[in-house]
Amino acid sequence: MHTSRPGIVERLGVARIGHVPVSVERTPPTLGRDTVEVLREVGYDDADIKALEAKGVTTPAFLDEE
């Protein structure tokens, strides 16, 4: 699949249920896309999240194309 992101996106086969047609029309989420949201849900504040990023514990999310 071609994207504007560097590298190659390899698609795996999709699960099939009976004879229902299936298609994949978007790329998978980027690494780290939901990290901040999840950390906030479990009680981390912005300072905590920035500290984790500075230590290399988390990866800052790349901008999604969508």
mmCIF file of the N, C-alpha and C atoms, coordinates in Angstrom:
data_MODEL
# 
_entry.id   MODEL 
# 
loop_
_atom_site.group_PDB 
_atom_site.id 
_atom_site.type_symbol 
_atom_site.label_atom_id 
_atom_site.label_alt_id 
_atom_site.label_comp_id 
_atom_site.label_asym_id 
_atom_site.label_entity_id 
_atom_site.label_seq_id 
_atom_site.pdbx_PDB_ins_code 
_atom_site.Cartn_x 
_atom_site.Cartn_y 
_atom_site.Cartn_z 
_atom_site.occupancy 
_atom_site.B_iso_or_equiv 
_atom_site.pdbx_formal_charge 
_atom_site.auth_seq_id 
_atom_site.auth_comp_id 
_atom_site.auth_asym_id 
_atom_site.auth_atom_id 
_atom_site.pdbx_PDB_model_num 
ATOM 1   N N  . MET A 1 1  ? 0.856   -1.171  0.000  1.00 0.00 ? 1  MET A N  1 
ATOM 2   C CA . MET A 1 1  ? 0.000   0.000   0.000  1.00 0.00 ? 1  MET A CA 1 
ATOM 3   C C  . MET A 1 1  ? 0.900   1.231   0.000  1.00 0.00 ? 1  MET A C  1 
ATOM 4   N N  . HIS A 1 2  ? 0.621   2.191   -0.839 1.00 0.00 ? 2  HIS A N  1 
ATOM 5   C CA . HIS A 1 2  ? 1.406   3.414   -0.899 1.00 0.00 ? 2  HIS A CA 1 
ATOM 6   C C  . HIS A 1 2  ? 0.810   4.460   0.038  1.00 0.00 ? 2  HIS A C  1 
ATOM 7   N N  . THR A 1 3  ? 1.684   5.125   0.805  1.00 0.00 ? 3  THR A N  1 
ATOM 8   C CA . THR A 1 3  ? 1.261   6.203   1.693  1.00 0.00 ? 3  THR A CA 1 
ATOM 9   C C  . THR A 1 3  ? 2.262   7.335   1.572  1.00 0.00 ? 3  THR A C  1 
ATOM 10  N N  . SER A 1 4  ? 1.956   8.462   2.191  1.00 0.00 ? 4  SER A N  1 
ATOM 11  C CA . SER A 1 4  ? 2.903   9.572   2.176  1.00 0.00 ? 4  SER A CA 1 
ATOM 12  C C  . SER A 1 4  ? 3.943   9.425   3.282  1.00 0.00 ? 4  SER A C  1 
ATOM 13  N N  . ARG A 1 5  ? 3.788   8.428   4.134  1.00 0.00 ? 5  ARG A N  1 
ATOM 14  C CA . ARG A 1 5  ? 4.759   8.175   5.203  1.00 0.00 ? 5  ARG A CA 1 
ATOM 15  C C  . ARG A 1 5  ? 5.943   7.416   4.631  1.00 0.00 ? 5  ARG A C  1 
ATOM 16  N N  . PRO A 1 6  ? 7.110   7.585   5.250  1.00 0.00 ? 6  PRO A N  1 
ATOM 17  C CA . PRO A 1 6  ? 8.264   6.825   4.768  1.00 0.00 ? 6  PRO A CA 1 
ATOM 18  C C  . PRO A 1 6  ? 8.109   5.338   5.085  1.00 0.00 ? 6  PRO A C  1 
ATOM 19  N N  . GLY A 1 7  ? 8.699   4.517   4.260  1.00 0.00 ? 7  GLY A N  1 
ATOM 20  C CA . GLY A 1 7  ? 8.665   3.081   4.498  1.00 0.00 ? 7  GLY A CA 1 
ATOM 21  C C  . GLY A 1 7  ? 7.534   2.395   3.770  1.00 0.00 ? 7  GLY A C  1 
ATOM 22  N N  . ILE A 1 8  ? 7.438   1.113   4.002  1.00 0.00 ? 8  ILE A N  1 
ATOM 23  C CA . ILE A 1 8  ? 6.442   0.282   3.336  1.00 0.00 ? 8  ILE A CA 1 
ATOM 24  C C  . ILE A 1 8  ? 5.401   -0.157  4.356  1.00 0.00 ? 8  ILE A C  1 
ATOM 25  N N  . VAL A 1 9  ? 4.148   -0.092  3.983  1.00 0.00 ? 9  VAL A N  1 
ATOM 26  C CA . VAL A 1 9  ? 3.069   -0.590  4.828  1.00 0.00 ? 9  VAL A CA 1 
ATOM 27  C C  . VAL A 1 9  ? 2.635   -1.921  4.242  1.00 0.00 ? 9  VAL A C  1 
ATOM 28  N N  . GLU A 1 10 ? 2.812   -2.983  5.013  1.00 0.00 ? 10 GLU A N  1 
ATOM 29  C CA . GLU A 1 10 ? 2.419   -4.307  4.542  1.00 0.00 ? 10 GLU A CA 1 
ATOM 30  C C  . GLU A 1 10 ? 1.067   -4.654  5.139  1.00 0.00 ? 10 GLU A C  1 
ATOM 31  N N  . ARG A 1 11 ? 0.137   -4.990  4.285  1.00 0.00 ? 11 ARG A N  1 
ATOM 32  C CA . ARG A 1 11 ? -1.205  -5.345  4.756  1.00 0.00 ? 11 ARG A CA 1 
ATOM 33  C C  . ARG A 1 11 ? -1.300  -6.847  4.937  1.00 0.00 ? 11 ARG A C  1 
ATOM 34  N N  . LEU A 1 12 ? -1.896  -7.236  6.028  1.00 0.00 ? 12 LEU A N  1 
ATOM 35  C CA . LEU A 1 12 ? -2.177  -8.647  6.258  1.00 0.00 ? 12 LEU A CA 1 
ATOM 36  C C  . LEU A 1 12 ? -3.547  -8.955  5.686  1.00 0.00 ? 12 LEU A C  1 
ATOM 37  N N  . GLY A 1 13 ? -3.833  -10.213 5.483  1.00 0.00 ? 13 GLY A N  1 
ATOM 38  C CA . GLY A 1 13 ? -5.151  -10.599 5.004  1.00 0.00 ? 13 GLY A CA 1 
ATOM 39  C C  . GLY A 1 13 ? -6.222  -10.236 6.023  1.00 0.00 ? 13 GLY A C  1 
ATOM 40  N N  . VAL A 1 14 ? -7.399  -9.934  5.552  1.00 0.00 ? 14 VAL A N  1 
ATOM 41  C CA . VAL A 1 14 ? -8.501  -9.577  6.444  1.00 0.00 ? 14 VAL A CA 1 
ATOM 42  C C  . VAL A 1 14 ? -9.306  -10.820 6.789  1.00 0.00 ? 14 VAL A C  1 
ATOM 43  N N  . ALA A 1 15 ? -9.954  -10.791 7.946  1.00 0.00 ? 15 ALA A N  1 
ATOM 44  C CA . ALA A 1 15 ? -10.795 -11.912 8.363  1.00 0.00 ? 15 ALA A CA 1 
ATOM 45  C C  . ALA A 1 15 ? -12.030 -11.968 7.473  1.00 0.00 ? 15 ALA A C  1 
ATOM 46  N N  . ARG A 1 16 ? -12.422 -13.143 7.113  1.00 0.00 ? 16 ARG A N  1 
ATOM 47  C CA . ARG A 1 16 ? -13.611 -13.306 6.272  1.00 0.00 ? 16 ARG A CA 1 
ATOM 48  C C  . ARG A 1 16 ? -14.707 -13.997 7.066  1.00 0.00 ? 16 ARG A C  1 
ATOM 49  N N  . ILE A 1 17 ? -15.919 -13.516 6.879  1.00 0.00 ? 17 ILE A N  1 
ATOM 50  C CA . ILE A 1 17 ? -17.092 -14.131 7.488  1.00 0.00 ? 17 ILE A CA 1 
ATOM 51  C C  . ILE A 1 17 ? -18.007 -14.547 6.346  1.00 0.00 ? 17 ILE A C  1 
ATOM 52  N N  . GLY A 1 18 ? -18.044 -15.834 6.089  1.00 0.00 ? 18 GLY A N  1 
ATOM 53  C CA . GLY A 1 18 ? -18.859 -16.324 4.983  1.00 0.00 ? 18 GLY A CA 1 
ATOM 54  C C  . GLY A 1 18 ? -18.344 -15.786 3.657  1.00 0.00 ? 18 GLY A C  1 
ATOM 55  N N  . HIS A 1 19 ? -19.266 -15.357 2.809  1.00 0.00 ? 19 HIS A N  1 
ATOM 56  C CA . HIS A 1 19 ? -18.898 -14.838 1.490  1.00 0.00 ? 19 HIS A CA 1 
ATOM 57  C C  . HIS A 1 19 ? -19.116 -13.330 1.398  1.00 0.00 ? 19 HIS A C  1 
ATOM 58  N N  . VAL A 1 20 ? -19.012 -12.649 2.536  1.00 0.00 ? 20 VAL A N  1 
ATOM 59  C CA . VAL A 1 20 ? -19.200 -11.195 2.567  1.00 0.00 ? 20 VAL A CA 1 
ATOM 60  C C  . VAL A 1 20 ? -17.956 -10.531 1.992  1.00 0.00 ? 20 VAL A C  1 
ATOM 61  N N  . PRO A 1 21 ? -18.098 -9.636  1.007  1.00 0.00 ? 21 PRO A N  1 
ATOM 62  C CA . PRO A 1 21 ? -16.933 -8.954  0.446  1.00 0.00 ? 21 PRO A CA 1 
ATOM 63  C C  . PRO A 1 21 ? -16.259 -8.065  1.501  1.00 0.00 ? 21 PRO A C  1 
ATOM 64  N N  . VAL A 1 22 ? -14.927 -8.039  1.467  1.00 0.00 ? 22 VAL A N  1 
ATOM 65  C CA . VAL A 1 22 ? -14.154 -7.272  2.438  1.00 0.00 ? 22 VAL A CA 1 
ATOM 66  C C  . VAL A 1 22 ? -13.136 -6.422  1.696  1.00 0.00 ? 22 VAL A C  1 
ATOM 67  N N  . SER A 1 23 ? -12.897 -5.200  2.189  1.00 0.00 ? 23 SER A N  1 
ATOM 68  C CA . SER A 1 23 ? -11.840 -4.370  1.614  1.00 0.00 ? 23 SER A CA 1 
ATOM 69  C C  . SER A 1 23 ? -11.211 -3.534  2.727  1.00 0.00 ? 23 SER A C  1 
ATOM 70  N N  . VAL A 1 24 ? -9.968  -3.148  2.500  1.00 0.00 ? 24 VAL A N  1 
ATOM 71  C CA . VAL A 1 24 ? -9.253  -2.275  3.425  1.00 0.00 ? 24 VAL A CA 1 
ATOM 72  C C  . VAL A 1 24 ? -9.005  -0.976  2.685  1.00 0.00 ? 24 VAL A C  1 
ATOM 73  N N  . GLU A 1 25 ? -9.544  0.123   3.203  1.00 0.00 ? 25 GLU A N  1 
ATOM 74  C CA . GLU A 1 25 ? -9.474  1.381   2.470  1.00 0.00 ? 25 GLU A CA 1 
ATOM 75  C C  . GLU A 1 25 ? -8.679  2.465   3.177  1.00 0.00 ? 25 GLU A C  1 
ATOM 76  N N  . ARG A 1 26 ? -8.005  2.119   4.267  1.00 0.00 ? 26 ARG A N  1 
ATOM 77  C CA . ARG A 1 26 ? -7.175  3.116   4.939  1.00 0.00 ? 26 ARG A CA 1 
ATOM 78  C C  . ARG A 1 26 ? -5.974  2.429   5.559  1.00 0.00 ? 26 ARG A C  1 
ATOM 79  N N  . THR A 1 27 ? -4.956  3.211   5.856  1.00 0.00 ? 27 THR A N  1 
ATOM 80  C CA . THR A 1 27 ? -3.745  2.667   6.454  1.00 0.00 ? 27 THR A CA 1 
ATOM 81  C C  . THR A 1 27 ? -3.960  2.433   7.948  1.00 0.00 ? 27 THR A C  1 
ATOM 82  N N  . PRO A 1 28 ? -3.139  1.594   8.557  1.00 0.00 ? 28 PRO A N  1 
ATOM 83  C CA . PRO A 1 28 ? -3.266  1.363   9.991  1.00 0.00 ? 28 PRO A CA 1 
ATOM 84  C C  . PRO A 1 28 ? -2.877  2.611   10.782 1.00 0.00 ? 28 PRO A C  1 
ATOM 85  N N  . PRO A 1 29 ? -3.267  2.688   12.048 1.00 0.00 ? 29 PRO A N  1 
ATOM 86  C CA . PRO A 1 29 ? -2.892  3.850   12.857 1.00 0.00 ? 29 PRO A CA 1 
ATOM 87  C C  . PRO A 1 29 ? -1.378  3.934   13.015 1.00 0.00 ? 29 PRO A C  1 
ATOM 88  N N  . THR A 1 30 ? -0.879  5.141   13.184 1.00 0.00 ? 30 THR A N  1 
ATOM 89  C CA . THR A 1 30 ? 0.554   5.338   13.352 1.00 0.00 ? 30 THR A CA 1 
ATOM 90  C C  . THR A 1 30 ? 0.984   4.984   14.767 1.00 0.00 ? 30 THR A C  1 
ATOM 91  N N  . LEU A 1 31 ? 2.256   4.633   14.909 1.00 0.00 ? 31 LEU A N  1 
ATOM 92  C CA . LEU A 1 31 ? 2.823   4.304   16.207 1.00 0.00 ? 31 LEU A CA 1 
ATOM 93  C C  . LEU A 1 31 ? 2.673   5.491   17.153 1.00 0.00 ? 31 LEU A C  1 
ATOM 94  N N  . GLY A 1 32 ? 2.114   5.263   18.307 1.00 0.00 ? 32 GLY A N  1 
ATOM 95  C CA . GLY A 1 32 ? 1.972   6.317   19.303 1.00 0.00 ? 32 GLY A CA 1 
ATOM 96  C C  . GLY A 1 32 ? 0.749   7.194   19.157 1.00 0.00 ? 32 GLY A C  1 
ATOM 97  N N  . ARG A 1 33 ? -0.102  6.908   18.199 1.00 0.00 ? 33 ARG A N  1 
ATOM 98  C CA . ARG A 1 33 ? -1.244  7.783   17.931 1.00 0.00 ? 33 ARG A CA 1 
ATOM 99  C C  . ARG A 1 33 ? -2.140  7.964   19.150 1.00 0.00 ? 33 ARG A C  1 
ATOM 100 N N  . ASP A 1 34 ? -2.385  6.915   19.891 1.00 0.00 ? 34 ASP A N  1 
ATOM 101 C CA . ASP A 1 34 ? -3.316  6.978   21.017 1.00 0.00 ? 34 ASP A CA 1 
ATOM 102 C C  . ASP A 1 34 ? -2.632  7.047   22.380 1.00 0.00 ? 34 ASP A C  1 
ATOM 103 N N  . THR A 1 35 ? -1.309  7.130   22.406 1.00 0.00 ? 35 THR A N  1 
ATOM 104 C CA . THR A 1 35 ? -0.572  7.081   23.669 1.00 0.00 ? 35 THR A CA 1 
ATOM 105 C C  . THR A 1 35 ? -0.998  8.170   24.641 1.00 0.00 ? 35 THR A C  1 
ATOM 106 N N  . VAL A 1 36 ? -1.042  9.410   24.190 1.00 0.00 ? 36 VAL A N  1 
ATOM 107 C CA . VAL A 1 36 ? -1.385  10.521  25.083 1.00 0.00 ? 36 VAL A CA 1 
ATOM 108 C C  . VAL A 1 36 ? -2.797  10.349  25.629 1.00 0.00 ? 36 VAL A C  1 
ATOM 109 N N  . GLU A 1 37 ? -3.724  9.990   24.778 1.00 0.00 ? 37 GLU A N  1 
ATOM 110 C CA . GLU A 1 37 ? -5.109  9.801   25.215 1.00 0.00 ? 37 GLU A CA 1 
ATOM 111 C C  . GLU A 1 37 ? -5.205  8.710   26.283 1.00 0.00 ? 37 GLU A C  1 
ATOM 112 N N  . VAL A 1 38 ? -4.517  7.596   26.062 1.00 0.00 ? 38 VAL A N  1 
ATOM 113 C CA . VAL A 1 38 ? -4.555  6.496   27.024 1.00 0.00 ? 38 VAL A CA 1 
ATOM 114 C C  . VAL A 1 38 ? -3.906  6.907   28.342 1.00 0.00 ? 38 VAL A C  1 
ATOM 115 N N  . LEU A 1 39 ? -2.761  7.583   28.275 1.00 0.00 ? 39 LEU A N  1 
ATOM 116 C CA . LEU A 1 39 ? -2.099  8.019   29.507 1.00 0.00 ? 39 LEU A CA 1 
ATOM 117 C C  . LEU A 1 39 ? -2.973  8.992   30.296 1.00 0.00 ? 39 LEU A C  1 
ATOM 118 N N  . ARG A 1 40 ? -3.663  9.884   29.603 1.00 0.00 ? 40 ARG A N  1 
ATOM 119 C CA . ARG A 1 40 ? -4.573  10.807  30.299 1.00 0.00 ? 40 ARG A CA 1 
ATOM 120 C C  . ARG A 1 40 ? -5.723  10.051  30.968 1.00 0.00 ? 40 ARG A C  1 
ATOM 121 N N  . GLU A 1 41 ? -6.231  9.026   30.293 1.00 0.00 ? 41 GLU A N  1 
ATOM 122 C CA . GLU A 1 41 ? -7.328  8.234   30.860 1.00 0.00 ? 41 GLU A CA 1 
ATOM 123 C C  . GLU A 1 41 ? -6.932  7.545   32.161 1.00 0.00 ? 41 GLU A C  1 
ATOM 124 N N  . VAL A 1 42 ? -5.652  7.202   32.307 1.00 0.00 ? 42 VAL A N  1 
ATOM 125 C CA . VAL A 1 42 ? -5.204  6.527   33.530 1.00 0.00 ? 42 VAL A CA 1 
ATOM 126 C C  . VAL A 1 42 ? -4.577  7.489   34.534 1.00 0.00 ? 42 VAL A C  1 
ATOM 127 N N  . GLY A 1 43 ? -4.721  8.808   34.289 1.00 0.00 ? 43 GLY A N  1 
ATOM 128 C CA . GLY A 1 43 ? -4.354  9.780   35.303 1.00 0.00 ? 43 GLY A CA 1 
ATOM 129 C C  . GLY A 1 43 ? -3.087  10.584  35.099 1.00 0.00 ? 43 GLY A C  1 
ATOM 130 N N  . TYR A 1 44 ? -2.385  10.407  33.997 1.00 0.00 ? 44 TYR A N  1 
ATOM 131 C CA . TYR A 1 44 ? -1.178  11.199  33.750 1.00 0.00 ? 44 TYR A CA 1 
ATOM 132 C C  . TYR A 1 44 ? -1.569  12.594  33.280 1.00 0.00 ? 44 TYR A C  1 
ATOM 133 N N  . ASP A 1 45 ? -0.819  13.616  33.738 1.00 0.00 ? 45 ASP A N  1 
ATOM 134 C CA . ASP A 1 45 ? -1.061  14.973  33.248 1.00 0.00 ? 45 ASP A CA 1 
ATOM 135 C C  . ASP A 1 45 ? -0.015  15.306  32.184 1.00 0.00 ? 45 ASP A C  1 
ATOM 136 N N  . ASP A 1 46 ? -0.117  16.507  31.596 1.00 0.00 ? 46 ASP A N  1 
ATOM 137 C CA . ASP A 1 46 ? 0.784   16.886  30.501 1.00 0.00 ? 46 ASP A CA 1 
ATOM 138 C C  . ASP A 1 46 ? 2.254   16.836  30.912 1.00 0.00 ? 46 ASP A C  1 
ATOM 139 N N  . ALA A 1 47 ? 2.563   17.277  32.135 1.00 0.00 ? 47 ALA A N  1 
ATOM 140 C CA . ALA A 1 47 ? 3.958   17.269  32.603 1.00 0.00 ? 47 ALA A CA 1 
ATOM 141 C C  . ALA A 1 47 ? 4.487   15.836  32.697 1.00 0.00 ? 47 ALA A C  1 
ATOM 142 N N  . ASP A 1 48 ? 3.662   14.924  33.219 1.00 0.00 ? 48 ASP A N  1 
ATOM 143 C CA . ASP A 1 48 ? 4.066   13.515  33.310 1.00 0.00 ? 48 ASP A CA 1 
ATOM 144 C C  . ASP A 1 48 ? 4.317   12.930  31.923 1.00 0.00 ? 48 ASP A C  1 
ATOM 145 N N  . ILE A 1 49 ? 3.438   13.237  30.993 1.00 0.00 ? 49 ILE A N  1 
ATOM 146 C CA . ILE A 1 49 ? 3.545   12.696  29.633 1.00 0.00 ? 49 ILE A CA 1 
ATOM 147 C C  . ILE A 1 49 ? 4.797   13.230  28.946 1.00 0.00 ? 49 ILE A C  1 
ATOM 148 N N  . LYS A 1 50 ? 5.068   14.520  29.087 1.00 0.00 ? 50 LYS A N  1 
ATOM 149 C CA . LYS A 1 50 ? 6.280   15.102  28.490 1.00 0.00 ? 50 LYS A CA 1 
ATOM 150 C C  . LYS A 1 50 ? 7.537   14.490  29.109 1.00 0.00 ? 50 LYS A C  1 
ATOM 151 N N  . ALA A 1 51 ? 7.506   14.213  30.416 1.00 0.00 ? 51 ALA A N  1 
ATOM 152 C CA . ALA A 1 51 ? 8.652   13.582  31.074 1.00 0.00 ? 51 ALA A CA 1 
ATOM 153 C C  . ALA A 1 51 ? 8.892   12.177  30.522 1.00 0.00 ? 51 ALA A C  1 
ATOM 154 N N  . LEU A 1 52 ? 7.828   11.427  30.289 1.00 0.00 ? 52 LEU A N  1 
ATOM 155 C CA . LEU A 1 52 ? 7.966   10.090  29.702 1.00 0.00 ? 52 LEU A CA 1 
ATOM 156 C C  . LEU A 1 52 ? 8.557   10.169  28.297 1.00 0.00 ? 52 LEU A C  1 
ATOM 157 N N  . GLU A 1 53 ? 8.100   11.135  27.499 1.00 0.00 ? 53 GLU A N  1 
ATOM 158 C CA . GLU A 1 53 ? 8.652   11.320  26.149 1.00 0.00 ? 53 GLU A CA 1 
ATOM 159 C C  . GLU A 1 53 ? 10.127  11.688  26.219 1.00 0.00 ? 53 GLU A C  1 
ATOM 160 N N  . ALA A 1 54 ? 10.493  12.588  27.143 1.00 0.00 ? 54 ALA A N  1 
ATOM 161 C CA . ALA A 1 54 ? 11.885  13.033  27.269 1.00 0.00 ? 54 ALA A CA 1 
ATOM 162 C C  . ALA A 1 54 ? 12.807  11.876  27.654 1.00 0.00 ? 54 ALA A C  1 
ATOM 163 N N  . LYS A 1 55 ? 12.302  10.934  28.440 1.00 0.00 ? 55 LYS A N  1 
ATOM 164 C CA . LYS A 1 55 ? 13.095  9.775   28.863 1.00 0.00 ? 55 LYS A CA 1 
ATOM 165 C C  . LYS A 1 55 ? 13.103  8.667   27.814 1.00 0.00 ? 55 LYS A C  1 
ATOM 166 N N  . GLY A 1 56 ? 12.313  8.822   26.754 1.00 0.00 ? 56 GLY A N  1 
ATOM 167 C CA . GLY A 1 56 ? 12.254  7.808   25.708 1.00 0.00 ? 56 GLY A CA 1 
ATOM 168 C C  . GLY A 1 56 ? 11.344  6.639   26.043 1.00 0.00 ? 56 GLY A C  1 
ATOM 169 N N  . VAL A 1 57 ? 10.517  6.801   27.090 1.00 0.00 ? 57 VAL A N  1 
ATOM 170 C CA . VAL A 1 57 ? 9.594   5.739   27.486 1.00 0.00 ? 57 VAL A CA 1 
ATOM 171 C C  . VAL A 1 57 ? 8.458   5.610   26.481 1.00 0.00 ? 57 VAL A C  1 
ATOM 172 N N  . THR A 1 58 ? 7.979   6.742   25.980 1.00 0.00 ? 58 THR A N  1 
ATOM 173 C CA . THR A 1 58 ? 6.925   6.743   24.971 1.00 0.00 ? 58 THR A CA 1 
ATOM 174 C C  . THR A 1 58 ? 7.458   7.366   23.694 1.00 0.00 ? 58 THR A C  1 
ATOM 175 N N  . THR A 1 59 ? 6.761   7.121   22.619 1.00 0.00 ? 59 THR A N  1 
ATOM 176 C CA . THR A 1 59 ? 7.127   7.692   21.329 1.00 0.00 ? 59 THR A CA 1 
ATOM 177 C C  . THR A 1 59 ? 6.098   8.743   20.955 1.00 0.00 ? 59 THR A C  1 
ATOM 178 N N  . PRO A 1 60 ? 6.539   9.968   20.651 1.00 0.00 ? 60 PRO A N  1 
ATOM 179 C CA . PRO A 1 60 ? 5.555   10.972  20.210 1.00 0.00 ? 60 PRO A CA 1 
ATOM 180 C C  . PRO A 1 60 ? 4.840   10.475  18.959 1.00 0.00 ? 60 PRO A C  1 
ATOM 181 N N  . ALA A 1 61 ? 3.568   10.742  18.882 1.00 0.00 ? 61 ALA A N  1 
ATOM 182 C CA . ALA A 1 61 ? 2.779   10.291  17.735 1.00 0.00 ? 61 ALA A CA 1 
ATOM 183 C C  . ALA A 1 61 ? 3.184   11.042  16.480 1.00 0.00 ? 61 ALA A C  1 
ATOM 184 N N  . PHE A 1 62 ? 3.228   10.337  15.374 1.00 0.00 ? 62 PHE A N  1 
ATOM 185 C CA . PHE A 1 62 ? 3.412   10.970  14.078 1.00 0.00 ? 62 PHE A CA 1 
ATOM 186 C C  . PHE A 1 62 ? 2.056   11.491  13.640 1.00 0.00 ? 62 PHE A C  1 
ATOM 187 N N  . LEU A 1 63 ? 2.032   12.527  12.841 1.00 0.00 ? 63 LEU A N  1 
ATOM 188 C CA . LEU A 1 63 ? 0.761   13.076  12.379 1.00 0.00 ? 63 LEU A CA 1 
ATOM 189 C C  . LEU A 1 63 ? 0.075   12.093  11.450 1.00 0.00 ? 63 LEU A C  1 
ATOM 190 N N  . ASP A 1 64 ? -1.189  11.869  11.685 1.00 0.00 ? 64 ASP A N  1 
ATOM 191 C CA . ASP A 1 64 ? -1.968  11.003  10.804 1.00 0.00 ? 64 ASP A CA 1 
ATOM 192 C C  . ASP A 1 64 ? -2.330  11.758  9.539  1.00 0.00 ? 64 ASP A C  1 
ATOM 193 N N  . GLU A 1 65 ? -2.513  11.012  8.464  1.00 0.00 ? 65 GLU A N  1 
ATOM 194 C CA . GLU A 1 65 ? -2.900  11.616  7.192  1.00 0.00 ? 65 GLU A CA 1 
ATOM 195 C C  . GLU A 1 65 ? -4.372  11.950  7.167  1.00 0.00 ? 65 GLU A C  1 
ATOM 196 N N  . GLU A 1 66 ? -5.154  11.290  8.002  1.00 0.00 ? 66 GLU A N  1 
ATOM 197 C CA . GLU A 1 66 ? -6.606  11.431  7.946  1.00 0.00 ? 66 GLU A CA 1 
ATOM 198 C C  . GLU A 1 66 ? -7.067  12.701  8.577  1.00 0.00 ? 66 GLU A C  1 
# 
